[in-house]
Amino acid sequence: MMSSLWDKPATVKTVKVSWLVHSKRACHKKSSPGRNEEHHMKTSTLSALVVVTSLAAASGALAQDAAAGKTSFNKCLACHAIGEGAKNKVGPELNGLDGRHSGSAPGYSYSDANKNSGITWGKDVFLEYIKDPKAKIPGTKMVFAGIKNEKEANDLWAYVSSFDKDGKQK
């Protein structure tokens, strides 16, 4: 999952827009009737276009990035597996996590706290959990300090949630 319409990561660039703004003196020069209105309309239209384009680029930059999430998943690899052929390790395999009930990966020995948490994994629950697992599920066996960075956590969710229960990427 990429963050732009062109399957490339979005980037935000600072753009100098001073050419859009003219001095008061230039705008109030005497000219033929209707010329000032046309000039102000063009300036307003261009200004609005710059604002809309900037907002679109910024929202793309904040979007989840599964490729970056794959890199973040390296922190999880010591205990978890994901993808085709994934097996339980110290922690359960994470295929099909989105929509899965906590404590339900076949063949994994969960803590009672995890089995009885009543959690169904989804983006919001995962993001809360990954910040501080022991705070979300007191008594969990997971010994991980957490990922506090919101962007990194979102990217990690984008990666993990891209796998179905069979380990195939959606």
trRosetta pair geometry for C-beta under 8 A, 3 or more apart (Angstrom, degrees):
i j d omega theta_ij theta_ji phi_ij phi_ji
1 64 6.3 18 104 97 130 99
1 65 7.4 -156 93 -133 82 27
1 66 4.4 99 37 -15 85 120
1 158 5.4 -119 59 -175 131 115
1 162 6.5 -149 -14 -89 108 126
2 7 4.8 114 33 -149 152 46
2 8 6.3 59 177 8 146 7
2 9 6.3 -114 -160 -72 96 49
2 65 7.1 25 -135 -127 43 76
2 66 7.8 -74 -62 30 42 94
2 67 7.5 22 -95 -7 74 116
3 9 5.6 35 42 -140 107 55
3 10 4.5 -96 113 6 105 101
3 60 4.9 120 150 177 92 74
3 61 6.7 95 144 -97 144 21
3 62 8.0 159 -153 59 133 31
3 63 3.8 160 -131 68 97 120
3 64 7.3 177 -85 66 99 34
3 65 5.6 -43 -35 -81 117 89
4 7 7.1 -92 75 -4 83 13
4 8 5.5 -27 54 67 130 64
4 9 6.7 95 -5 167 111 10
4 10 4.3 143 -65 -66 105 87
4 60 5.0 48 -89 -164 74 137
9 65 6.5 26 -115 -121 104 130
9 67 7.8 -92 -68 49 112 133
10 57 6.0 176 179 -156 115 62
10 60 3.2 132 -67 126 171 116
10 61 4.9 -118 101 -66 109 59
10 63 6.9 82 19 27 129 114
11 57 7.4 -27 89 -170 39 109
11 61 6.7 71 -130 -94 18 109
12 54 7.9 63 -147 -157 97 70
12 57 5.1 130 -106 137 71 110
12 58 5.6 54 -104 -90 130 62
12 61 4.8 -38 -33 -45 107 155
13 57 7.5 -72 23 171 69 156
15 50 6.9 -144 92 -151 137 108
15 54 7.3 -128 28 -85 120 105
16 19 7.4 76 121 -5 90 91
17 20 4.8 -16 171 12 89 121
17 21 7.2 75 126 -11 83 96
17 47 7.5 98 173 -117 135 70
17 50 5.4 80 -111 -165 138 165
18 21 5.9 -65 -155 42 47 101
20 43 6.0 126 -178 -153 78 81
20 46 5.4 -160 -124 109 111 119
20 47 5.4 131 168 -77 142 81
20 50 6.8 -91 -53 -12 159 150
21 43 7.6 98 -96 -162 38 122
22 26 4.3 -100 168 81 116 131
22 27 5.4 137 94 -51 116 91
22 39 7.9 -35 22 164 153 120
22 43 7.0 -93 4 -101 104 145
23 26 4.9 96 58 4 79 100
23 27 7.2 -154 94 -3 43 88
24 27 5.8 -64 -151 41 33 108
24 28 6.0 8 161 -3 71 117
25 28 6.3 -72 -142 47 24 97
25 29 7.0 50 156 -54 61 86
26 29 6.3 -26 -157 -15 32 112
27 36 6.7 87 180 -144 70 99
27 39 6.9 -177 -130 114 75 132
27 40 7.1 71 -150 -76 115 93
28 36 7.6 41 -108 -120 36 135
31 35 4.2 -74 110 71 124 149
31 36 6.6 146 50 -46 109 81
32 35 4.9 96 64 -28 76 122
34 37 5.5 -57 -155 40 48 113
34 38 6.1 48 151 -22 76 106
35 38 5.8 -58 -150 38 31 111
35 39 6.2 33 153 -21 66 108
36 39 5.5 -53 -145 37 32 114
36 40 6.2 29 157 -16 67 106
37 40 5.9 -56 -146 39 29 107
37 41 6.2 32 153 -23 64 108
38 41 5.6 -54 -147 35 30 114
38 42 6.5 30 155 -18 64 104
39 42 6.0 -55 -151 34 29 109
39 43 6.4 26 153 -16 63 109
40 43 5.6 -55 -145 40 33 112
40 44 6.1 34 156 -20 67 107
41 44 5.8 -54 -144 38 28 110
41 45 6.2 29 156 -19 63 108
42 45 5.8 -56 -146 37 29 111
42 46 6.2 25 157 -15 64 108
43 46 5.9 -57 -146 40 28 108
43 47 6.2 30 155 -21 64 109
44 47 5.7 -55 -146 36 29 113
44 48 6.3 29 156 -18 64 106
45 48 5.9 -55 -149 36 29 110
45 49 6.4 32 152 -21 63 107
46 49 5.5 -53 -148 35 33 115
46 50 6.5 35 154 -20 65 103
47 50 5.8 -53 -151 33 32 111
47 51 6.5 30 152 -17 64 106
48 51 5.7 -54 -149 36 33 112
48 52 6.3 30 155 -17 67 107
49 52 5.9 -55 -144 38 29 108
49 53 6.2 28 158 -17 64 110
50 53 5.9 -57 -144 40 27 110
50 54 6.2 29 156 -21 63 109
51 54 5.8 -57 -148 36 28 111
51 55 6.4 26 156 -18 64 106
52 55 5.8 -55 -148 36 30 110
52 56 6.4 30 154 -19 64 106
53 56 5.8 -55 -148 36 31 111
53 57 6.4 29 155 -17 65 107
54 57 5.9 -56 -148 38 30 109
54 58 6.2 29 155 -19 65 109
55 58 5.7 -56 -145 38 30 111
55 59 6.3 27 159 -17 66 106
56 59 6.1 -55 -145 37 28 106
56 60 6.4 30 154 -19 62 108
57 60 5.7 -58 -151 37 31 113
57 61 6.4 32 152 -22 65 106
58 61 5.7 -54 -150 33 33 112
58 62 6.7 24 154 -14 64 107
59 62 5.8 -59 -150 39 35 108
59 63 6.9 57 148 -46 63 92
60 63 5.5 -32 -157 -2 38 120
62 151 7.5 -109 -144 -108 61 100
64 69 7.2 15 179 -43 96 128
64 154 4.8 -128 -101 151 90 96
64 155 5.7 167 -159 -94 72 45
64 157 6.8 -81 -133 75 139 91
64 158 3.5 158 155 -63 125 134
65 68 4.0 49 100 16 115 112
65 69 6.5 169 95 -17 59 86
65 155 4.8 -17 61 -120 76 105
65 158 6.4 134 61 66 19 157
66 69 5.0 -53 -146 37 38 120
66 70 6.5 50 152 -29 66 93
66 155 7.0 -178 -86 -166 20 69
66 158 4.2 -121 -77 129 71 105
66 159 4.6 134 -155 -81 72 63
66 162 5.4 46 -132 -34 140 149
67 70 5.7 -42 -155 21 33 114
67 71 7.3 33 146 -14 58 99
67 159 7.9 164 -41 -86 11 106
68 71 5.6 -50 -160 33 41 113
68 72 6.5 41 144 -18 68 104
68 152 7.5 -114 143 -121 112 59
68 155 4.1 -54 93 -162 104 148
68 159 8.0 -133 77 -45 49 119
69 72 5.3 -52 -147 38 38 113
69 73 6.3 51 150 -32 66 98
69 154 8.0 -102 -81 109 112 46
69 155 3.8 -162 -64 148 80 72
69 156 4.5 164 -143 -91 91 25
69 157 6.9 -107 -125 41 140 34
69 158 4.8 -171 -26 64 152 88
69 159 2.9 -167 115 -18 119 114
69 160 7.0 -115 165 -12 128 70
70 73 5.5 -44 -152 21 33 119
70 159 4.9 176 -59 -127 58 139
71 74 6.1 -28 -178 -4 43 114
72 75 6.1 -34 177 14 58 112
72 76 7.8 45 131 -7 69 104
72 147 7.0 44 -170 -116 125 152
72 152 5.3 148 -104 -172 141 92
72 155 5.8 120 0 96 139 109
72 156 4.5 -92 100 -79 137 97
72 159 7.2 172 55 18 99 145
73 76 5.0 -56 -162 38 59 115
73 77 6.5 83 140 -49 76 87
73 82 7.0 -75 -163 31 142 135
73 156 6.4 145 -65 -135 72 86
73 159 5.6 -118 -42 115 125 148
73 160 7.1 154 -96 -65 117 85
74 77 5.5 -27 -149 -3 39 122
75 144 7.9 101 147 -150 106 121
75 147 7.4 128 80 -73 159 112
76 79 6.4 -83 -175 56 58 88
76 80 4.6 -31 160 46 102 117
76 91 7.8 -79 -172 60 87 147
76 94 7.7 -1 154 -19 143 149
76 144 8.0 8 -105 -115 70 152
76 156 7.9 120 -25 -153 133 122
77 80 6.8 -82 -102 64 22 66
77 81 7.5 58 -141 -91 62 55
78 89 7.7 -172 138 130 38 148
78 90 7.2 -8 131 28 75 132
79 89 5.5 180 -171 93 34 117
79 90 4.2 -72 -131 68 83 107
79 91 3.8 57 151 4 104 110
79 142 7.8 118 144 -131 160 80
79 144 7.7 -118 26 -61 152 118
80 89 6.3 -145 -83 38 19 116
80 91 4.5 -40 -70 83 82 119
80 92 7.0 8 -120 77 91 43
80 93 6.7 130 -165 -121 74 32
80 94 5.2 36 179 -25 126 114
81 86 3.8 173 122 -151 104 91
81 87 5.8 35 46 47 153 49
81 88 7.6 -132 30 -87 109 13
81 89 5.8 118 -20 -23 98 112
81 93 4.9 -36 71 -115 88 87
81 94 7.3 180 81 15 38 81
82 86 5.3 9 -111 -94 11 153
82 93 6.5 147 -84 -171 47 78
82 94 4.6 -36 -85 62 105 99
82 95 5.9 151 -143 -63 68 66
82 160 6.5 -113 -112 -126 159 69
82 163 5.5 -170 -180 -5 106 167
82 167 7.0 165 174 -130 52 85
83 86 5.4 121 55 -49 55 108
83 95 7.3 -141 -3 -81 14 104
83 163 6.4 -104 -78 -115 44 138
83 167 4.8 59 156 -171 24 104
83 169 8.0 -10 -117 -49 79 86
84 166 7.3 7 -106 143 75 74
84 167 4.0 152 -78 115 38 127
84 168 6.5 46 -68 -72 98 60
85 167 6.6 -171 14 131 42 172
86 93 4.0 131 132 -147 111 126
86 94 7.3 -80 160 37 158 60
86 95 5.5 162 50 -32 137 112
86 167 5.4 171 6 -104 104 127
87 93 6.0 -154 133 -60 6 125
88 91 7.4 -132 -159 108 74 32
88 92 5.2 -36 -118 -127 97 49
88 93 5.4 -92 -71 -20 52 84
88 105 6.5 139 -86 128 111 128
88 107 5.6 -157 -2 104 140 102
88 108 4.5 -176 -121 -86 144 95
89 93 7.7 101 -4 -68 77 67
91 108 7.8 17 170 -150 37 137
91 141 8.0 179 -99 94 77 105
91 142 6.5 49 -104 -103 121 91
92 105 3.6 131 -167 44 135 157
92 108 4.0 -28 -95 -86 98 170
92 110 7.4 -9 -44 -76 126 94
93 105 6.0 163 50 -161 71 138
93 108 7.7 -157 13 -56 68 129
93 167 8.0 -41 166 -83 130 107
94 97 4.8 -12 -175 -52 82 123
94 160 5.6 -58 146 -150 134 106
94 163 7.2 89 109 65 82 137
95 163 5.0 -96 -128 136 66 122
95 164 6.9 9 -179 99 93 36
95 165 5.5 97 133 -151 100 29
95 166 6.7 -143 172 56 140 11
95 167 4.5 -60 -107 -74 139 66
96 99 7.3 -66 173 63 79 95
96 100 5.6 101 123 -57 85 122
96 163 6.7 -86 -39 115 44 82
96 164 5.5 23 -83 170 85 41
96 165 3.0 28 -61 -83 150 66
96 166 7.6 73 -47 -4 115 42
97 100 5.3 -85 -147 26 32 124
97 121 4.9 -72 166 119 80 155
97 126 7.4 79 139 -91 126 131
97 160 5.5 -17 39 155 142 109
97 161 6.6 -93 70 -90 98 60
97 163 7.5 56 8 68 88 99
98 121 6.2 -111 -108 113 26 98
98 122 6.3 67 -149 -113 73 51
98 123 7.6 15 -120 -46 104 69
98 160 7.7 141 -40 117 90 85
98 161 4.2 68 -50 -135 128 94
99 120 6.6 -11 -155 174 35 103
99 121 6.7 -41 18 73 18 79
99 122 6.8 61 -66 -80 49 83
100 104 6.0 -155 176 66 94 117
100 105 7.5 39 170 -67 145 74
100 120 7.2 173 87 -156 26 65
100 121 5.1 3 57 33 77 117
100 165 7.7 134 -77 -97 116 100
101 104 4.5 69 75 -15 90 140
101 119 7.2 135 -161 88 54 55
101 120 5.5 -38 -97 -102 61 72
101 121 7.7 -163 -92 0 11 81
102 110 7.9 134 155 -151 75 152
102 114 5.5 -130 160 180 107 75
102 115 7.3 -160 119 -104 84 20
102 117 4.8 -27 87 59 151 120
102 118 7.4 11 41 58 118 17
102 119 3.8 52 -20 65 132 101
102 120 7.3 -116 -14 -76 79 26
102 121 6.6 122 -65 -45 75 90
102 137 7.5 -173 -172 -93 153 145
103 110 4.3 177 -131 113 82 173
103 114 4.6 149 -74 126 98 85
103 115 3.5 148 -158 -102 154 51
103 116 7.4 53 -23 -15 166 37
103 117 6.9 152 -20 22 118 96
105 108 4.4 30 85 13 105 131
105 110 7.9 126 39 -55 87 112
110 114 4.4 -116 -177 82 113 122
110 115 4.8 135 100 -53 128 91
110 141 7.6 -158 -157 10 47 120
111 114 4.7 94 57 6 83 99
111 115 7.0 -155 91 -2 43 87
111 139 5.8 -177 148 138 137 85
111 140 5.6 173 43 -135 143 36
111 141 4.7 168 -41 -28 117 92
112 115 5.6 -59 -142 43 34 109
112 116 5.7 8 166 1 71 118
112 139 7.0 -44 71 141 81 134
113 116 6.5 -72 -139 51 19 94
113 117 6.4 46 155 -62 60 95
113 137 5.3 126 141 167 108 93
113 138 6.3 -128 -147 91 141 49
113 139 3.1 157 -57 90 147 110
113 140 5.3 -114 94 -63 126 53
114 117 5.7 -28 -148 -15 30 120
114 137 5.7 53 -91 171 66 150
114 139 7.9 -142 -28 101 65 87
114 140 5.3 83 -62 -117 99 86
114 141 7.3 -57 -19 11 132 86
117 137 5.1 -41 -99 -117 139 110
119 125 5.7 145 -159 -174 107 144
119 129 7.7 69 -151 -71 157 135
119 137 7.3 -71 -18 -77 141 117
120 125 7.2 147 79 1 49 163
121 125 5.8 -137 -131 83 42 126
121 126 5.9 58 -161 -62 89 98
122 125 5.3 82 49 18 72 104
122 126 6.7 -141 90 -8 29 97
123 126 5.8 -63 -145 38 23 111
123 127 6.2 21 162 -19 64 109
123 157 5.5 85 -129 175 77 147
123 161 7.0 -17 -77 -59 83 156
124 127 5.9 -55 -146 35 28 109
124 128 6.5 25 156 -15 62 107
125 128 5.9 -59 -152 39 31 110
125 129 6.0 29 153 -20 67 113
125 136 7.9 117 -174 -165 74 137
126 129 5.6 -59 -143 40 29 112
126 130 5.9 24 164 -20 68 110
126 153 7.9 165 127 176 87 97
126 157 5.2 129 105 -107 139 111
126 160 7.4 -173 -156 77 152 141
126 161 7.9 -138 2 -55 168 111
127 130 6.2 -50 -133 34 25 106
127 131 7.1 36 158 -28 55 100
127 150 7.7 35 -161 -141 116 72
127 153 5.3 98 -133 143 77 127
127 154 6.9 18 -104 -77 118 64
127 157 6.4 -35 -65 -50 84 144
128 131 6.3 -55 -166 19 30 113
128 136 5.7 126 126 -101 92 126
129 132 7.9 -121 -173 66 29 43
129 133 5.7 37 176 -107 79 64
129 136 4.3 -113 -110 65 65 171
129 137 7.1 19 -130 -10 104 101
130 133 7.1 13 -111 -63 27 84
130 146 6.1 130 154 -150 47 77
130 147 5.1 -15 149 39 105 100
130 153 5.1 156 91 -136 132 107
130 156 6.7 163 -158 86 164 143
130 157 7.7 -137 -5 -59 151 94
131 135 7.7 -45 95 52 92 127
131 136 7.9 112 55 -39 84 117
131 146 5.0 31 156 -179 26 132
131 147 6.7 -77 -95 71 41 54
131 148 5.9 71 -143 -106 81 52
131 153 6.8 -11 -65 -95 74 153
132 135 3.9 28 115 17 119 119
132 136 6.5 143 89 -17 70 87
132 146 4.6 -38 -78 -66 43 158
133 136 5.9 -64 -148 39 32 106
133 137 6.4 -32 175 40 71 94
133 140 5.7 -97 152 76 103 150
133 142 4.5 -68 144 94 156 130
133 144 5.6 65 6 60 137 95
133 146 6.1 -169 -9 -80 75 91
134 137 7.2 -76 -129 70 25 60
134 138 6.3 53 177 -109 67 50
134 140 6.1 -139 -100 45 56 102
134 142 7.4 -150 -60 79 71 87
135 138 7.3 10 -135 -66 20 79
136 140 7.9 15 77 -17 81 142
137 140 4.1 72 100 -48 111 119
137 142 7.7 70 67 28 119 116
147 152 5.3 -125 179 105 124 114
147 153 4.8 161 103 -77 117 86
147 156 6.5 111 49 -4 169 152
148 153 7.9 -112 115 -41 6 121
149 152 3.9 56 89 17 114 114
149 153 6.4 170 87 -15 58 86
150 153 5.7 -57 -146 38 29 112
150 154 6.3 29 156 -18 65 107
151 154 5.7 -55 -148 37 30 111
151 155 6.3 30 153 -19 65 107
152 155 5.6 -54 -147 37 31 112
152 156 6.3 35 153 -22 65 105
153 156 5.6 -51 -148 34 30 114
153 157 6.5 32 152 -19 63 103
154 157 5.7 -52 -150 35 32 111
154 158 6.5 37 150 -23 64 102
155 158 5.5 -49 -151 30 34 115
155 159 6.7 31 151 -16 64 103
156 159 5.8 -57 -154 37 33 110
156 160 6.1 24 156 -12 69 110
157 160 5.9 -57 -136 44 31 105
157 161 5.6 19 168 -10 69 117
158 161 6.5 -60 -134 45 18 102
158 162 6.6 30 156 -37 56 109
159 162 5.9 -59 -158 17 27 116
160 163 6.7 -63 -175 23 39 105
162 169 5.2 3 144 -146 100 87
162 170 5.5 -134 -166 31 57 92
163 167 5.8 -16 -168 -139 116 36
163 168 7.0 141 -150 70 67 27
163 169 6.0 -48 -93 -94 60 54
163 170 7.3 -153 -91 -17 10 85
164 167 7.3 -54 69 16 66 17
164 168 5.3 -9 39 60 108 81
164 169 7.8 154 -1 -126 82 7
164 170 5.7 113 -46 -69 95 88
